[in-house]
Amino acid sequence: MKNLKINELIKIGLPVTLLYAILRVVGIGCPIKFLTGISCAGCGMTRAWIRVIHLDFKGAFYYHPLFFLPPIYLLLFLFRDKISKKIFVILIAIGVALFITVYVFRLVNPDGIVIDINIKNGFIYKFIKIIISGK
């Protein structure tokens, strides 16, 4: 894996941030939920960080129990040259496993506030329905 410098991170992060901002302005919000009708693995993360700003850590945990991981992984990514590649890969795998575990648990137990499963609201479902019905 090629080591990225901070300016390269900005080149990647800025367009992604702008894309999400544009989607938000046009009322889409999460592109995964827009397309599928199913909340994504990061659903609730923004609301969790808003709760952190208000020093409501219980509320932050409610919105996303892994709210504390993104800044840790950002630092890990920025300083990956300072740790062994094996440790880096293990830590990334742990983070991915945690997100998958929490996501599956939340999908099995959706609360309708943070996690929502409504496939019929997804663009893909609506698009397929239009194609099938011919309208």
Summary of the structure (lengths in Angstrom):
residues: 135
radius of gyration: 17.8
end to end distance: 47.3
largest distance: 57.8
contacts: 317
relative contact order: 0.13
helix: 69%
strand: 1%
